[in-house]
Amino acid sequence: MQPKPLNIVLAQINPLVGDIDGNTALVIARAEQAVAEHQANLVLFPELVITGYPPEDLLLRPSLEWRIDRAIEAICQAGLRADILIGYPKVVAGRVFNMAGYISAGKLVAEYAKQQLPNFQVFDEKRYFLPGNQACIVEIAGIKAAISVCEDIWHQEPMLQAREAGAQLMLNINASPYHCGKTQERRALLAERAVQGDMPIVYINQVGGQDELVFDGHSMIVDRLGKVVMQAPAFEEGLYPAQISIEGSVKVTSAVQAADVDSLESVYSALVLGVRDYVNKNGFKGVVLGLSGGIDSALTLAIAVDALGKDRVEAVMMPFRYTSQLSLDDAADQAKRLGVGYQVIGIEPIYNAFMDGLADAFTGSAMDTTEENLQARCRGVLLMALSNKKRLLVLTTGNKSEMAVGYSTLYGDMAGGFDVLKDVPKTVVFELSRFRNLRDEVIPVSVIERPPSAELRPDQKDEDSLPPYDTLDVILEKYVECDFSAEQIIAEGYAEADVRRVLRLVDLNEYKRRQAPIGPRLTKRGFGRDRRYPITNGWVIGD
């Protein structure tokens, strides 16, 4: 007699880092919902779901051990009618492990310590955890299932270890952050591991924004031949069911098969989710930003409205003598199209007051970028005042290309709490703006088509002082994301003068980036947790 199929549910949820009580309640609620709606026998939750990921130095708090013990006890006593697999940090004799725990019939029946601890890019798990070294097998309805955690699946040893221990199924819990192309990387990896272990893999990933990281979900299941038999949507919370049965070997079936999304849609969705969670999880009433009539602020405004709704977004145009009428018209037009709160506050009187105060100190000095930066700083002061008064988060609008070469003003356009486009190159800003307008034209076409300008002096254009963005962004990608030397980039046909100047600007402006607000990470090498260069250094650019 064949055993009944096992109903499993992948709980793709959005925990809040540090909210152990709230995350515990969320686990219990979603497990109960999975039973009620899907008759779940087993519910899988993400890596470190009890603390949220990454908990960083919260893992060093003396109260961590008893807080986690209390959370596990609460789950065990909740009377859940399904088994659950959850992630949490476990303190053992003063040492901390990244643990997965299997709870059945109100008891913690098995624990697995993560073996492969990532310590690269945005990860620094070796700072906190010790690695495990043993497989963990649990029997579920006659199926021998191995447990693993996130990075374990990127290495062959844990899978081979599980296979040797007699596993027929791999349960892999994750907190895997998004970057462009990540879904394709995961799918190829899971296919390789499934074939290697001759077993299906159930891969559950969390969703949500956490500071500069965005988790895309996209949980999936592959069969023993590496074919995707279940794929949850990206960037959406939800409970996604599947069935496991034994038909000679273990077979997994599911009706859930979310469509893939193209790269621009995934990038845009990541930005929207990153903004929404940063604002909401930190308790801001809404956001305010400077709307200049340029493409960066226009795209930032559209993302903010999609993330929060028009009633929680305010835009401010702060014109000066160099602001064109076209910029004034475009800013007002976009604010009207999106229905956001909008006001115009001229900075001429404020700028003049500063210049009057500095007149004696500036005597005998010619005008230079100081006066340009002062304009930006007047605007920064106004936005921060509105932020303080209205409890609104200031969104800055600088893109990755500008942040790379320092085309921004400290305490001016860099003044704020969250930079939506921090990891978006300028060329992609244009692509995303056109993509967003396919749904409905919320960004005036003239904003997209006009040459970019900071409008800090008469007839200023970005490309007066920078290479064309098509060239600049390729040079930056090769240097920042691929670690190419100047010689390697020049050898690919780029002008030596451009390459050396751009690389020098990148290196010189590390001090600015250290003071910049955080923003969503979209590439494999964003500015922030990914790229940690010394401010004071004597490195030779050509190397």
N, C-alpha and C positions, 0 to 999 in steps of 0.2 A: 504493500500500500504506500503510495507516494505521500510524503508529508505535505501539509498545506503550504502554499507560498508564503514567504515572509514579507510583510508590508513594512518597508522602510521609508522614512521621510527625511529629506535634507532640509534642515532649518537654516536657511540663508538669512541671517539676522544682522542687525546693526547695533552692537553693544556700545556702551559709553565707557571709555577708559577710566578706571578708578572707581566706578560706581558698582562696587561688588554686590551690594544689596539689590540695586536696581537690575543688574544683569542676572542675578540669581532668580529674581521674580520673573524676568523675561523668559529665561530658560523653562521655568515651571509652566508659565502660561502657554508658551509655544508647544511644549510637549503635550499638554492637555488638549490644545487645539488640534494637534496632529492626530491624536487618538479619536477625537470627536468627528473630525472631518475626513480622515483618511484611514481610520482603523489601524493606526500605526502599531507595529510590534517593536520597532526600533527607530529612534530619532537621533540623528547626528547633528552636533553643533560645532562651531568653528574652534580653532586653536585659541587657547587662553581666553575663552569666552567669558569666564567669570571675572577676570580683571579688565577685559578688553585688550586690544593689541595696537601698538606696543606700549606696555606699561612703564617702560624705562625705569627711572630710579624709584618709582613707587615700589619696585621689587626689593628695595633696600630698607623699606620701613620696618621697624621692629614689630609692628602689629600685623604684618602680612600673614604670618602663620595662623594665628587664631581667627582672623577674618575669613581665610579660605576654609579652615576647618568648620567654621559656623555655616558657611555657604553650602558646603557639601552635605552637612547634616540636615540643613533645611530642605535640600533637594531629596535626600533619602527619605525624609519624613513627610514628603508632599503627597504620598499615596498615588504616585504616577502608575498608570496602567500599561506603560510601555517601558522597555529598556531605553537608556540614553547613553550616548557617548559624548563627553564634554572635555574641554581643555581648561587647565588652570595651573598656576605655579605651585609646586609642592616643596615645602621645607623639610628636609630629612637631616637630622643631626647638624643643623646649621648650614647645610648646603641646599641650594635651590635647583630644582629640576623643572623643565618645561614638560608638564605631565598631561597625559590623556587618561581619563578614568571612565570605566564602564560600570554603570549603575543598573542593577536588576533587582526587582522585588524589594526595593527599599534598602539595598545594601551595595556598597562599593565593592564589587567582586574582583576587579582587575585594574591594574595601573600600568601604563607604559611611559617610560621616560624617553623623550626625543633624543636621538643619537647624533644627528647631523645638525650642528648649530651654526647658522649662517653668520658670517662676520665680515660682510662686504657691502658695498653700496649703502643702503639705508639701514642695514642690519648690524647689530652689535650684541648678539645674544651671548657671546663668550664673556662679555662683561658681567653677566648676571647668572648664567646657568652652567651647570656641569652636565656633560653628556651621559645618556644611558648607554647600555651595551648589550641589552638582551631583547629578543623578540617577545611579544605578548600575544597569545592566542586565546580567544574566547569562543566557546561553542554556542551558536545561536540556531535553534531549531535544526540541529543536526549538521550545521555548517560550521567549519572551523575558519574563523575570521581573524586575521592579523590586524593589529592597530599600528598606525604610524602617524607622524606629525609633520606636516608641511615639507620642510627641506629634506626630510628622509626620502621622499619620493624622487628627488632630483639625483639621488645616488643609488647605485645598484646594490650595495651591500645590505641595506635593510630588507629589500625585496628578496634577495637570495636567502637571507637568514630566515625570513618568514616561510619561504617555500620549503626550506630544509626542515622547518619545524612542523610541516604538514598543513600549512594554511591553504584554504581553497578560495579565499576572498580577502581583499585588502581594503580596510577602512582608513582613509587618509583625511585628517582634519587640518584645516589651513587658515592662516591669516596672510594671504598672498596679495601684496599691493599691485595696483595697476601700473602698467606703462604701455605705450603703443606697441601692438603686436603680441601682447602677453597671452591672449587666448590661444593663438596659433602655437606658441611655444609650449603651453601647457598640454594642448591636445597631442602634439607630437611626442612629448615626453611620456604622457600617460600611456599612449599606444606602445611605445618601446618597453616600458616597465611591465605592462600587462602581458605582453608576449614573453618577456623574460621570465616572469613569475608563473606564466600559464594560469592566470587567474584574473577575474574582473577587479576593477578598482573603483571604489566609491569615493569621490573627491568632493568634499564640502568646503566652501570658502565663505568668509564673511563679506559683508557689504557695508559701505559707509565711508565718510570722511573722518580722518583723525589728523589734525594739524595739516602738514603738507602731504600726507599720504592719503590716497583714495583706494578703497578696496572695492573691486568690481563684482564680487560674487562669481557669476558664471560657473557655478558648481556643475559637475558633470559626472557621468558614469561611463566607463568603457568596459566592453566585454573582454574575454580572455584573448581575443584576436586583435584587440586595440580599436575596435569600432565604437564610436560614440553612440550609446543607446539612450542617453538622457543628457539634456543640457538645459540648465536653468537660465533665465534671462540675466543680462548684465545690468548692474546698478539698480536692482530692484530687490526689496525684501520679499520673502515669501516662503511657503512650505511646499516642497516639491517631492511628490511620492514616486516610488518605484516598487517593483516586486522582485524578490529573489526566490528561485526555486532550484531544486536539484534534478537535472535531467541528464544523467550520466555525469556531467560536470555542473558546476554552479552556473545558472543562467539568470541574467538581470534584464527585466523588461520595464518600460516606462512609456507613458503617453506624452510626457513633457519633452519637447524638443524645440527650444527657443531658437529663433533664427539668428544667424550671425549678423552683426552690424558692421558697416564700413568704418574705416579708421576715423574719418571726420566726425561721424555720429558718435563713436565711442569717446573721442576726445571731448566733444561738446558735452556729452552726458557726464563725463568725469568732472569737468569744470562746474557744471550745475550742482552735482552732488557735493563736491568739495566746498562750494560756497554755502549751500543750504546747511550742511552739518556743522561747519565752523560757526556760522551765525547762531544757529539754534542751540547747539550743544554748549555754547558759551553764554547764552542768555541775552543776546542783543535783541532790541526791539526791531531793528532793521538795519539798513545800510544807507550811507551817503557817499557820493562820489562827485568829483569834478568832471563835468561834461564839456569838453573843449570844442566839439565839432569835428574832432579827428577820429580815426578809425579805432584806436585802442580803447578810448573811453566809450565809444559807441558799442563795441562788442562787449565790453565789461558791463554796460548798462543792460544789454539784452540778456546776458547770462544771469545777472542779478534778478531781473524780473522773472525769468523762467525758474529760478531757484526759490524765490521768496514771495512772488506775487507783487503786483504794482503798488499795493498800498503800503508795503514795507520798504520801498525804495524811494530815495530822494536824490535829485540831481541838481547841481549848481553850476551855472556858467559864470566864470569870473573874468570878464574881458579886460583888456588893456589896450593901449593905443595901437598896438600891432595886431590886434585881433581883427580878422577880416569879417566883412558883413556876411560872407558865405558861411563862416564858422558859426556866427550868431544864429543865422537862419537854420542851419542844419541841426544845431543843438536843440533849438526850440521845436523844430519839426519832429525830431526823434522822441523827445520827451512827450510830445502830444500823441504820437503814434502808440507809445507804450503806456500812456496814461499815468505817468509817475508824477510825484510832487516835483515842481521845478521852480527855481528862482534865479535871478540874475543879480550878482553883487559885483560891481566894478571895483577893481583894485587900484585904480589910479590915485585916489587920495591916500590910501595906505602906503603905496609905494613912495609917493612924494614925501610923506611924513618920515619914512625911513631915510630917504635921501637927504632931507633937511638935517636930520639928526647926525648923519655921517659926513656932512659937507666939509667940516674942518679936517676930519681924518682922511678924506679923499682928495684934498687940495693937491693939485699938481699931478694927479693920476688920470690917465686916459681911460675912457670907457672900455670895458672888456666883458668877459663872461660874468663878472661879479654882478653887474646890473641885471643880466639875464636871470641869474640864479635868484636874485632878490625878488623878481616877479613870481617865480615858482614858490618861494618861501612865503610870500604874502598869501598865496592861495592855500598853502599848507596850514597856515595859522587859522584861516577862516574855516577850513574843513574840520580841523581839530576842535575848534570852538563849537561848531554845530554838533560834533560827535559828543562832546562833554554835556552840552545842554540837553540834547534829545536822546541820549543813550543809543546812538547809532554808531555802528562800526564803519570806519572810513575804508573804502576799497580804493587801493591805488591801482594804477592802470598801466604800469610799465611792462613791456614784453621782454622775453628772454634776450633778444638781440640787443636791446638798449641796456639791460642789466649787465650783459657781458662786457660791453665796452664803456660802461659808465656814462651813457647818454641819459643822465637823470640827475636830479638835484637832491642831495642830502637835506632833510628837513624841509623839502619843498614838495615836488611831486612824489617823493618817496615817503612822505609823512602819512602814516596810516597803519592799519592793522592786518590787512590781508591783500596780497597782490594776486589777483585772479589769473593774470597772464604771465606770471613769473617764469613759467617753463614752456611758454609758447613763442616760438620764433616769429618774427614779423611776417615772413611769407605765409606762415600758417594762420596768422591773424586775418590776413586777407581771405584765405580759403574758408576759414570758419565763418567769417562775415557773410560770404556768398552762400555758404551752406545754410546758415540760419535764415537767410532771406528766402530760401526755397519754400519754407513753411508759410510765412507771411512777411512782407517787406517792412521790417521794423527798423532797418538801418538805411537811411537815405542813400541812393546810388551814388550821389555826388561825394559822399564821405568815403566810399570805397574807391572811387575812380581818381580822386584828386591826389597829387603828390604829397606824401606825409611831411608835416612841418610842426615844429614846436611853437612857432609864431612868437618867438622871444626877441626878434629883431626884424626889420623890414625885409620882405621877400625871402625869408629863410626857408630852406628846404633841407630835410634830413640828409640827402645825398650830396649836399654841398661839403659836408665834413666826414661822410662815411662812404664806403663803396656801395654800389647798388645792393639792395637787400638780397637779391638772388645770389649774388656773390658772397656777401657778408655771412649769410646764414650757412652756406656750405663750409666756409672757412671756420666758422664757430663750431659747427657740428664736428668737424674733423679734429679740432683742437680740444674742445671741451668734452665731447662725448666719446671720441675715439682715441684720444691721447696722441695724435699725430704731432711730429715736430714741425718746425717751420720748413725745414728742408724737404720733408715728405710732402707737405702741402704745395710748396713751390713746384716740386717735381711733377705734380698733377696738372700743372699749367696755369696756376694762379700767379698774378703779378707779385714779384718779390716785395715791392714797396707796400702793397696792400696787406700782404700776409704778415710782414714784420710789424707793421703799424697796428693791425688788429690784435695780434697776439700780445703786443706790448700793452695795449689798452686793457685787455682782459686781465693781465697780471697786475697792472697798476691799480685796478679798481676793485681788488679783493676787499679793501677796507670799506668801500661803500656797501658791497653786498653783505658784509657781516652785520650791517646796521639796517638792512632792508627788511620789510615785513615778509613773512612766509607766504607761500602760495602753493597751489596743487602741483604735485609732481606728475609729469606725463611722459618723461623720457627716462632712459636708463641712467642719465647723469644730469640731474637737475642741480641748481645752485642751492646749497643748504646741506642737508644730511649726506648727500651723495658726494659732494666735492669739497674737501677740506684742505685748502691751500694756506700756507703761512702768509700773513700780511707782510711781515718784514722778512725779506729773503734776497739772496743774491743769485738766483737761478738765471742761467743764460738762456734767452728766448729760443735760440736756434736748436737747443738740445731736445 
